[in-house]
Amino acid sequence: MPDRWDKAVLATLFTQSGVGLVVLDPQLRLVRANAHFEGVATKEYIGRRFTDAFRLDDPEGSEELLKQVLAGRGPVRDHLVSGRLRTIPGDRQFQVSAYRLDAPGGDPDAPGGGGPGAPGQGHHGADAPALGLVTTVVDVTDRERARARESALTAVRDTVGGSLDTAATCRALIDALVPGFADLAAVEVVDDVLRGVDPPVGPLPPDTPLCRAASGRCDMPGDKPQPQPDPDPREDRPRPAAVTRRLPLRTPFALTAADLRPRLVPLTPDTPWLDADAHAAHAVTESGAHSLIVVPLSLRGAVLGLVSLYRCGEAEPFDEDDVTLAVAAATRAALAIDNARRFEREHVIASTVQRRLLPQAAREQAAVETAHVLLPGRDSGCWYDTIALAGARTALVVGRVEGEGLQTAIVMGQLRTVIQALADLDLEPEEVLARLKDTADRLAEERDSLPPADVLQREPLSAGCLYGVYDPFARTCTVARAGHPAPIVVGPDGRAVPFDVPEGPGLFSDDSALFAPAVVTLDVGSLLAFCTADLLTGDRAAERIAETLSRPGRTLRQAGDDVVYALPADTRAGGAALLLARTGTVSDHKVATWDLSQERRAPATARALVRDRLQEWGLDEDTVEASQLIVSELVTNAVRYGTPPLRLRVLLDSTLTCEVHDGSPASPHLRHARTVDEGGRGLFIVSRLASHWGARHGPDGKVLWTEQDLPGGESEGTTTAPPPPA
């Protein structure tokens, strides 16, 4: 009775089972197979090795696994292998389980048998030779393909859309689809979209240029794809030049761009439309591609580009389910690219605003030579400035507002304007930064008062600034900083000059600490480098910049470029500014200084001295007379209300500057005298004769100064700066 049942069960399994059954002998050759797999059960396969019958991709690994089962190390269940069947084209996925066949009854004389107590599984002896193996083979190709599609779509959802950079978005799409879904892929984006321009509404005009934003492929040695994508555009590695092309007519690419419908295209070397598209023909020939999907990158009827997916070699051709997945992936990528395009457009606008708010032309300064480098980046809040001050002094400014976008550029412009206004007041650097921080606090309060729904409420303000003043007569540079790196100073001999500037609080911080200045005395020909933090990345950043600046025989422009060239390879500057200044001096024959006595004759003496010097300089009579009157009023004021020492200086530059110094800290005030008043008209007269006037204070008193415009433009050769060190 049991034998009848065993035979009936065995016959039923081999004739009606929906699972492939294969019996193998100890040499892993086919002994018997059911008819589940057409062709494998035929006589020509009996006696072949299991790995040959199913043409497995990894025969050595599969045989080793089956040998372990024969050795009694336990069965193998649901092991996934890849192979091919003679009657079905393409790669197949098989789920294989293998079980050891032992002789029944435990007959020790039977092959594979074992007596009672023999080691092994159950009552059979694992150490005795086995009769063979019985394996079940299930074709799970469709299941695995569906799982691969779902995995690819999950990868697209997880990785595409996390960046506001078009190239990074396209790269993420390629990485998600290659090699799991396609062997070769390319993403082409309308060239204008890469620059933030609104995409054209479909159909795409035939002459519209498309730029390849990303591509990836698999090499297939031994039919096993190995991904070799293009370098990630987010990494600072060499990248291939972008390929821009116009779509040839009468190709699947042009048709897809015209009607915004995907195309599933079989490929052969004789495909007729390949003659019209040399680019695609080369890709097909080189890769051996046999199946193509072209999907539009479209959003709300606008065309952003195309996605081309290829399968090569012995890979299964694409089907309609694959087209559905490709459309879903392209839809998500199109949304991410459009977001990146909008961000790019805002970046272009912000960069334009930033450029318009920065100095538009190099400004020649008295006794100092300057040059700047502005590195583009996502950050749009970097600025620099050189401001001419009275007395041949120059203010040097570098700052940065953290963030990107139009609002960051606007805040930068506001701070730069305030700096310029404060510089005209002749304040000390620490006073300038203190008042600038007051302005920053008011700007922060205005932002805090915006409606809660305003996006700016979620963008905190942060900024830093470095402000210094170079005085060529004292040969000093006075610097203060607010949340910004200190300057780097290199002497004319190429050695770094120690310059420890106390760090003050950031402009938008809640820190109420005071700003403290630092003063350094500089030899003529010294170099000062004011730079934002992005240039100070990496180990020994300040030392590296100082070493670069110490190289002799270069112009300031070349020195600034060399600083950029010396940046570490992994530097990712979001935007940076560098301001270089080489200190000089004022020509002796264009400046005159006199010490005057604190007495009533001082104004007359000053008038005579000024008249003689201005005539020596060859200035016209109107300028000489106006200058005499200005000097007379300033000296009179100093004699009456000031204290010794009394000093007069005239400087011929692009303007004529007159300065009167005395030891009193009190400043005069301009007022309009009444008709019956005998005095009070001095500064009023000065303000009418001079184009600019003001007062600045120092530890040893104050200076009243005026500037007069000269007829005929700038004076020639008024100041000198030393040439680059040889």
Sequence and secondary structure as in RCSB ss.txt:
>XXXX:A:sequence
MPDRWDKAVLATLFTQSGVGLVVLDPQLRLVRANAHFEGVATKEYIGRRFTDAFRLDDPEGSEELLKQVLAGRGP
VRDHLVSGRLRTIPGDRQFQVSAYRLDAPGGDPDAPGGGGPGAPGQGHHGADAPALGLVTTVVDVTDRERARARE
SALTAVRDTVGGSLDTAATCRALIDALVPGFADLAAVEVVDDVLRGVDPPVGPLPPDTPLCRAASGRCDMPGDKP
QPQPDPDPREDRPRPAAVTRRLPLRTPFALTAADLRPRLVPLTPDTPWLDADAHAAHAVTESGAHSLIVVPLSLR
GAVLGLVSLYRCGEAEPFDEDDVTLAVAAATRAALAIDNARRFEREHVIASTVQRRLLPQAAREQAAVETAHVLL
PGRDSGCWYDTIALAGARTALVVGRVEGEGLQTAIVMGQLRTVIQALADLDLEPEEVLARLKDTADRLAEERDSL
PPADVLQREPLSAGCLYGVYDPFARTCTVARAGHPAPIVVGPDGRAVPFDVPEGPGLFSDDSALFAPAVVTLDVG
SLLAFCTADLLTGDRAAERIAETLSRPGRTLRQAGDDVVYALPADTRAGGAALLLARTGTVSDHKVATWDLSQER
RAPATARALVRDRLQEWGLDEDTVEASQLIVSELVTNAVRYGTPPLRLRVLLDSTLTCEVHDGSPASPHLRHART
VDEGGRGLFIVSRLASHWGARHGPDGKVLWTEQDLPGGESEGTTTAPPPPA
>XXXX:A:secstr
 HHHHHHHHHHHHHHH SSEEEEE TTSBEEEE TTSTTTTSGGGTTSBHHHHTT S HHHHHHHHHHHHTTS  
EEEEEEEE  SSS S EEEEEEEEEE  GGG TTSTT   TT SSSTTS TTS   EEEEEEEE HHHHHHHHHH
HHHHHHHHHTTS S HHHHHHHHHHHHTTTT SEEEEEEEHHHHTT    BSS  TT EEEEEEEEEEE GGG  
EE     TTSSS      EEE  SSSHHHHHHHH   EEEE  TT GGGGG HHHHHHHHHHTEEEEEEEEEEET
TEEEEEEEEEEETTS    HHHHHHHHHHHHHHHHHHHHHHHHHHHHHHHHHHHHHHS SS   BTTEEEEEEEE
  SB  EEEEEEEETTTEEEEEEEEESSBSHHHHHHHHHHHHHHHHHHTTT  HHHHHHHHHHHHHHHHHHHHTS
 TTSGGGGS   EEEEEEEEETTTTEEEEEEESS   EEE TTS B      EE  TTSS       EEEE  TT
 EEEEE GGGG STTHHHHHHHHHT SS  HHHHHHHHHHTS TT   SSEEEEEEEE EE GGGEEEEEE SST
THHHHHHHHHHHHHHHTT  HHHHHHHHHHHHHHHHHHHHH  S EEEEEEESSEEEEEEEES           T
T SS  HHHHHHHH SEEEEEEETTEEEEEEEEE TTS  TT EE      
